[in-house]
Each structure stands twice: as C-alpha cells, then as structure tokens.
Amino acid sequence: MAMLTDEMLLDSYHMAIQLNLERDFIALLLAEIRKRELDVNANALAVLH
C-alpha cells in the first residue's frame, strides 16, 4: 500500500465501491485511508468541481 499515492488510494477505494468488489478488499483500502488520515470524500468532491 505504501507505493500508492493518496490520490490513487482514494480513487481505488471509490472504484472498488462502484464495482461492488469484495468487502475485505474495500475494508483493506479503508484501513489504509484511515491510517493516512485522509478524507474519503475529499477526492470525490475534487472530481465534481
């Protein structure tokens, strides 16, 4: 996970949800997002603007 940029991690998380991937995979991504203290919604908001 350390090789993923914050943006790539957030993109991967949102894509995993959209594709309805395994919950364990999504949980792994979310754990890393929380570890990095990122805002899950920040990336989604940036795409909208």
LOMILO-333122 format. One record per atom (N, C-alpha, C, CB): residue in three letters; x, y, z. Coordinates in steps of 0.001 Angstrom, whole numbers, plus 500000, padded with zeros to 6 digits. Each point is the difference from the previous one (the first is absolute). Glycine has a CB too. Layout:
! residues N
AlaXYZ/...
END
This chain:
! residues 49
Met500818498794500000/Met499182501206500000/Met500854501260500000/Met498220498744501201/Ala502981501164499321/Ala500843501184500112/Ala500356500581498636/Ala500908499084502127/Met499017500106496820/Met500361500485498667/Met498883500807499345/Met501484498025499765/Leu497312501871500761/Leu498879500771499453/Leu500043501435500518/Leu498606497902499849/Thr501189503030499238/Thr499857501380500456/Thr498650500121500705/Thr501463500897498097/Asp498361500162502652/Asp498722500221500676/Asp498860500050498980/Asp501181501257501844/Glu499048499430497054/Glu498967500126498973/Glu499658498639499393/Glu500800502329499508/Met500210496867500213/Met499755498670499440/Met499240499119500992/Met502089500212498619/Leu498247499907502652/Leu499314499231501034/Leu498529500385500066/Leu502139499831501299/Leu497587501453498710/Leu498614500464500051/Leu499233499607498739/Leu500723501910501447/Asp499928498216497403/Asp499357499584498750/Asp499686498507500026/Asp501212501825498768/Ser499725497388501722/Ser499808498550500082/Ser498849499650500921/Ser502425499667499561/Tyr497488501031501543/Tyr498913499767500957/Tyr498645500289499361/Tyr501545500582501895/His498335500575497469/His498727500374499385/His499642499044498851/His500421502410500634/Met500571497191498583/Met499747499072498897/Met499588498630500534/Met501661501239498573/Ala498980498318502494/Ala499655498704500597/Ala498548499986500471/Ala502392499696500706/Ile497163501420499839/Ile498602500098500430/Ile499075499979498786/Ile500694501310502044/Gln499637499462496934/Gln499167500047498796/Gln499888498633499335/Gln500678502376499674/Leu500419496868500338/Leu500016498684499359/Leu499500498887500908/Leu501891500788498630/Asn497749499600502595/Asn499483499035500969/Asn500982498843500227/Asn497667500611499300/Leu503600499746500898/Leu501031498992500244/Leu499866499423501406/Leu501535501180498398/Glu499286497819501888/Glu499961499316501292/Glu500091500985501162/Glu501042497998498929/Arg498132501774502073/Arg499985500882501183/Arg501348500006500718/Arg497551499557500258/Asp503130499305499743/Asp501310499938500654/Asp501002500918499308/Asp499525497640500700/Phe500427502423497977/Phe500890500880499244/Phe499682501462500294/Phe500200498259498198/Ile498516502060501810/Ile499578501378500302/Ile500411500374501422/Ile498052499784498402/Ala501798499289502522/Ala500398500253501391/Ala501504500233500102/Ala498083498589500802/Leu502695500682498411/Leu501452500181499986/Leu500359501400499512/Leu500313497536499596/Leu499033502888499328/Leu500233501353499486/Leu499593501051501024/Leu499637499165497667/Leu499213500640502950/Leu499511500961500987/Leu500921500070501215/Leu497662499562499225/Ala502879499313501186/Ala500940499989501125/Ala501236500838499673/Ala499177497713500676/Glu501311502164498097/Glu501165500789499593/Glu499649501481499911/Glu500892498023498740/Ile497908502283500779/Ile499544501393499933/Ile499958500601501402/Ile498645499492497927/Arg500825499770503016/Arg499935500485501385/Arg501392500126500605/Arg497748498935500252/Lys503134500117499436/Lys501376500048500503/Lys500700501284499533/Lys500092497470499996/Arg499625502903498768/Arg500604501216499435/Arg499229501265500380/Arg500845498622498102/Glu498056501197502621/Glu499151501107500440/Glu499496500832498827/Glu501265500055502142/Leu498280499243496818/Leu499459500669498818/Leu498490500151500127/Leu501865499067498591/Asp497603501889500692/Asp498556500209499946/Asp499459499226498805/Asp500184502299501095/Val499005496712499162/Val499462499137498947/Val499225500814498969/Val499869498105501636/Asn499461502940498777/Asn499168500789499095/Asn500758501098499272/Asn498115499509501490/Ala503087500793498914/Ala500748501104499400/Ala500243499763498516/Ala501090500431502205/Asn499290498370497426/Asn500285499694498605/Asn498732500054499157/Asn501922498572500723/Ala496986500937499802/Ala498731500027499276/Ala499565501437499750/Ala499347497801501029/Leu500862503063499933/Leu499625501399499846/Leu500880500690498964/Leu499215500037502377/Ala502056499609497572/Ala500912500608499037/Ala499595499651498564/Ala501846499893501707/Val497657498902498096/Val499583499572498670/Val498770500772499537/Val500945497726500453/Leu498188502633500469/Leu498773500693499658/Leu500234501452499583/Leu498822498503501581/His502296502070498819/His500255501422499706/His500934500175498859/His499621500530502340/
END
